[in-house]
Amino acid sequence: MNTTRPVLMFGATKGVGWLLAERLCSRHRKVVALARASERVEALQQLGVSLIEGDVSDAVAVERAFTVAGQDAVVVSTVSGILHEGCFVDEVGNMMITDVARGWSPYRVVLVTAIGCGEMRPYRSQRAVEAFGHIVDAKSRAEEYLRGSGLPHLLIRPGGLLDGPSTSQAELTSAPDVHGNVRRADVAALLEETIEQPDLDGQAFAVIDPTLESAARRRASTP
């Protein structure tokens, strides 16, 4: 791992993104993050993050973040949310990142999306499709856009995200039919390990923790 290479983060104010920023800063990595004004912005600065204030759907703000990070940065996006009815930052924001990244020769662009994206689509449960199929579809379109960009990239697809301490049992898998849960802390740990791993370019992995009981397994075991 090249510990001098900057890491440019989108989505660092919460969840997996926040936990990854904590890990990287604790190892004195240069971390740049684009974030909207919130109570977490000051906390990110206290971690040592170079903060660029702005929105990931704004090309000027995203360009500014890339300018601060510079060439050869590792770009990590965990962004998610609704911009307005029927429009998701998971798609629009990640496509904006891809567009701007083309001009900056990043080491790699890492999208953190979700189980069920891309080639995993046929294996979604009906319950999952009804609950958040439209969001996963938006994430899938962002994945395909990145795949078609020619940029070096890595796709990480966590299962159902849970809070709590790391179990250190989470696994990467390329199997398209997996389901399960995983702790956010474990996803952040695996991201730190893999974002610069040289043999992973162009690949996609689900992340699950086989030691955590999933909703599907609970239903199957209920008499």
C-alpha positions in Angstrom: 0.0 0.0 0.0 1.3 3.5 -0.9 0.6 5.4 2.3 1.6 8.7 0.6 -1.1 8.5 -2.0 -4.0 10.9 -1.1 -7.5 9.5 -0.6 -10.4 11.6 -1.9 -13.7 10.8 -0.2 -17.3 11.5 -1.0 -19.8 10.5 1.7 -17.3 10.8 4.7 -19.8 12.5 7.1 -21.6 9.3 8.1 -21.7 5.5 8.2 -19.0 3.6 6.4 -17.4 6.7 4.9 -17.0 8.3 8.4 -15.5 5.1 9.8 -13.1 4.8 6.8 -12.0 8.4 7.2 -11.3 7.7 10.9 -9.1 4.7 10.1 -7.2 6.5 7.4 -6.5 9.6 9.5 -5.4 7.4 12.4 -2.6 6.2 10.1 -1.7 9.7 9.0 -3.0 9.3 5.5 -3.8 12.5 3.5 -7.6 12.5 3.3 -9.6 15.1 1.3 -13.4 15.0 1.6 -16.2 16.9 -0.2 -19.1 17.5 2.2 -22.1 19.7 2.7 -22.3 21.8 5.8 -23.3 19.7 8.8 -22.3 19.0 12.4 -20.0 16.3 11.2 -17.9 18.8 9.1 -16.1 20.1 12.2 -15.5 16.6 13.4 -13.9 15.6 10.1 -11.6 18.6 10.3 -10.6 17.5 13.8 -9.7 14.1 12.5 -7.3 15.9 10.1 -9.4 15.7 6.9 -8.9 18.5 4.3 -12.5 19.5 3.8 -14.0 21.0 0.7 -17.5 22.3 1.3 -20.0 21.5 -1.5 -22.4 19.1 -3.0 -21.5 16.0 -5.0 -24.0 16.9 -7.7 -22.2 20.2 -8.3 -19.5 19.8 -11.0 -17.6 22.9 -9.7 -17.5 21.5 -6.1 -16.4 18.1 -7.3 -13.7 19.6 -9.5 -12.4 21.6 -6.6 -12.1 18.5 -4.4 -10.1 16.7 -7.2 -7.9 19.8 -7.4 -7.0 19.6 -3.7 -6.4 15.8 -3.9 -4.3 16.0 -7.0 -3.3 13.4 -9.6 -3.1 9.7 -8.6 -5.5 9.9 -5.7 -7.6 7.0 -4.6 -11.2 8.1 -4.9 -13.8 6.5 -2.6 -17.5 7.2 -2.8 -20.0 6.0 -0.2 -22.7 8.6 -1.1 -26.3 7.7 -0.9 -29.6 9.6 -0.6 -32.5 11.3 -2.4 -31.9 14.5 -4.3 -35.6 14.9 -5.1 -38.4 12.6 -6.0 -37.1 9.8 -8.2 -33.6 11.2 -8.3 -30.9 9.6 -6.2 -27.4 10.9 -5.3 -26.3 7.2 -5.6 -26.7 7.7 -9.4 -26.3 11.4 -10.1 -23.5 12.0 -7.6 -21.5 9.0 -8.5 -21.8 9.8 -12.2 -20.6 13.3 -11.5 -17.6 11.9 -9.7 -16.9 9.6 -12.7 -17.2 12.5 -15.2 -14.8 14.7 -13.2 -12.3 11.9 -12.5 -11.7 11.4 -16.2 -9.6 14.6 -16.1 -7.5 13.7 -13.1 -5.9 10.2 -13.7 -6.9 8.7 -10.3 -5.2 5.6 -9.1 -8.6 4.0 -8.8 -12.3 5.0 -8.3 -14.0 2.8 -5.6 -17.8 2.8 -5.5 -19.5 1.4 -2.4 -22.9 0.4 -3.6 -25.0 -2.6 -2.3 -25.7 -6.3 -2.7 -28.1 -6.8 -5.5 -26.4 -4.4 -8.0 -25.3 -5.4 -11.5 -25.1 -9.1 -12.2 -26.5 -9.8 -8.7 -29.9 -8.4 -9.8 -31.6 -11.8 -10.7 -30.9 -13.0 -7.2 -32.7 -10.2 -5.3 -35.6 -11.4 -3.2 -39.0 -10.0 -3.9 -39.0 -8.4 -0.4 -35.8 -6.6 -1.2 -37.1 -5.4 -4.6 -40.2 -4.0 -3.0 -38.3 -2.3 -0.2 -35.4 -0.7 -2.0 -35.2 -2.0 -5.5 -35.3 1.5 -7.0 -32.3 2.6 -5.0 -30.3 -0.5 -5.9 -31.2 0.1 -9.6 -29.8 3.7 -9.3 -26.6 2.3 -7.7 -26.4 -0.2 -10.6 -26.6 2.5 -13.2 -23.8 4.3 -11.5 -21.7 1.2 -11.5 -22.2 0.6 -15.2 -21.4 4.3 -15.9 -18.1 3.9 -14.1 -17.4 0.5 -15.8 -17.8 2.2 -19.2 -15.6 5.2 -18.4 -12.3 3.5 -18.9 -11.2 4.5 -15.4 -9.5 2.0 -13.1 -12.2 1.0 -10.6 -13.4 -1.3 -7.9 -17.0 -2.0 -6.8 -17.7 -3.0 -3.2 -21.3 -4.1 -2.5 -22.1 -4.5 1.2 -25.0 -6.6 2.5 -27.4 -5.2 5.0 -25.5 -2.7 7.0 -25.5 -2.8 10.8 -24.0 -0.7 13.5 -21.8 -2.1 16.3 -18.2 -3.1 16.8 -16.2 -5.0 14.2 -16.4 -8.8 14.3 -13.4 -9.1 12.0 -15.3 -11.9 10.2 -16.5 -10.0 7.1 -15.7 -11.5 3.7 -15.4 -10.4 0.1 -17.1 -12.7 -2.4 -17.7 -12.5 -6.1 -20.6 -15.0 -5.9 -23.7 -13.3 -7.4 -26.3 -15.0 -5.3 -25.0 -14.2 -1.8 -27.2 -12.5 0.8 -26.4 -11.4 4.4 -25.5 -8.6 6.8 -22.3 -6.9 7.7 -21.2 -4.3 10.2 -20.2 -0.9 8.9 -17.0 -1.1 10.9 -16.0 -4.3 9.0 -16.8 -2.7 5.6 -14.6 0.2 6.5 -11.8 -2.2 7.5 -12.0 -4.1 4.3 -12.1 -0.9 2.3 -8.9 0.2 3.9 -7.3 -3.1 2.9 -8.5 -3.2 -0.6 -8.8 0.3 -2.1 -5.2 0.2 -3.3 -4.7 -3.6 -3.7 -3.2 -3.8 -7.2 -4.8 -7.0 -8.5 -8.4 -5.8 -7.9 -8.9 -3.4 -10.8 -12.2 -3.8 -12.6 -13.6 -6.3 -10.1 -16.8 -6.3 -8.1 -17.3 -7.9 -4.6 -20.1 -8.4 -2.2 -19.3 -8.0 1.5 -21.1 -10.1 4.1 -20.4 -11.5 7.5 -21.3 -15.2 7.7 -21.4 -15.1 11.5 -24.3 -12.6 11.5 -27.8 -13.9 11.1 -29.7 -12.4 8.2 -33.4 -11.8 8.1 -33.7 -14.5 5.4 -32.1 -17.1 7.6 -34.2 -16.0 10.6 -37.4 -16.5 8.5 -36.2 -19.9 7.3 -35.5 -21.1 10.8 -38.8 -19.9 12.3 -41.2 -22.8 12.8 
